[in-house]
Amino acid sequence: MTIGDITPKERKSRRSKHVVDDTAPLLPKRQDEDAGYDEFNGASFTGAVFNLSTTIVGAGIMALPATMKVLGLILGIAMIIFMAFLTDASIEFLLRFSRAGKTTSYGSLMGDAFGKYGRIFLQICVLVNNIGVLIVYMIIIGDVLSGTSSSGVHHAGVLEGWFGEHWWNGRTFVLIVTTLGIFSPLACFKRIDSLRFTSALSVALAVVFLVITVGIAIIKLISGTIMMPRLLPDVTDLTSFWRLFTVVPVLVTAYICHYNVHSIDNELEDSTQIKPVVRTALALCSTVYIMTSFFGFLLFGDLTLDDVLANFDTDLGIPYGSLLNDAVRVSYAAHLMLVFPIVFYPLRLNMDGLLFPSARPLALSNMRFAFTTVGLITLIFLGANFIPSIWDAFQFTGATAAVCLGFIFPAAVTLR
């Protein structure tokens, strides 16, 4: 069952008056199933901004410097800003027609506009997109901690650099420990607002990554060891022209958060704040994206890899370069670990809604909750061990499910 199956309410505040029934017993015979929801007075503006920002700033930020390598700085930054405005417009469509139809989830909105099959198609797209994104998270964490050879050259991981090559810091074992020790416990929360503190920490870690990257770039600029980056794309033949379009899925994926907007809106104490929440989160994330893309490409130029974190295993040529390399990689790997449950939350809801459309809410069925969680985490783990590069995963999800969730479905609902 998805969130949309809960009866929608007209509300500006979750703190509505409680009507007292004089005939009700003082001690009820059974616990009301909805009591757990009534005890929750609503999420704050800050918590909602952090949760939505965490949904947006995931793994896409690591591939954005590589888009600068393809597009050049001017066109690349212009595309990041354009995608932010396009995302704001598409979320505005979703919220406007959700209010008009009194629906409380993306799936319910699609069902209202296109019937049962519209809702099912939406749920399938959420599954494809979120599973792909979470696989990318695991791939990056494996790259950072255990190293990668996907580009043909081996880039050592943090653990390999610290302790040498051992069986216990190999990719598979590290991902098993991360899955059991971090992903699984965080995925067990039944309400998205419960993740507001981990979301705040994840945003802080992304800022730490950004500050260190900017600092390194400024030091190298002052010392004169950085070449002027390309401002425009290098188009010399038809092949290089078509290559420009390979960045579109990455840019689309970077802003996809539509599947979590309704969940965050439903839990807001004051639902009229959802539009300022969306715009604040988009402004914050766009700033982080632009600075990361600019300074990441400035640092590594045409040597920028698909996953820019893998570039931070080289000699930076500055004092304490090795320490800064490790700080950058570890901070962002920790950020992705904390982003994982935010993206996993709507994935689990939509999987349950697809398999059990008529069942009671997932949060009220511990058995279904546990089996769905374990099954999805296992699938993501296997995908991360068999897909070689994040660029492959981004191109697939960005060109299929992500573009549907972010732009095609909102436009279709508007036209409908």
Salt bridges, closest charged atoms under 4 A:
GLU10 OE2 - LYS102 NZ 3.95
GLU33 OE2 - ARG360 NH1 3.38
ASP88 OD1 - ARG279 NE 3.37
GLU92 OE2 - ARG96 NH2 3.71
GLU92 OE1 - LYS275 NZ 3.50
ASP143 OD1 - ARG171 NH1 2.99
GLU160 OE1 - HIS154 NE2 3.24
ASP193 OD2 - ARG196 NH1 3.02
ASP265 OD2 - ARG99 NH1 2.91
GLU269 OE2 - ARG15 NH1 2.83
ASP302 OD1 - ARG230 NH2 3.19
ASP313 OD1 - HIS155 ND1 3.15
ASP326 OD1 - ARG329 NH2 3.32
ASP352 OD1 - ARG368 NE 2.81
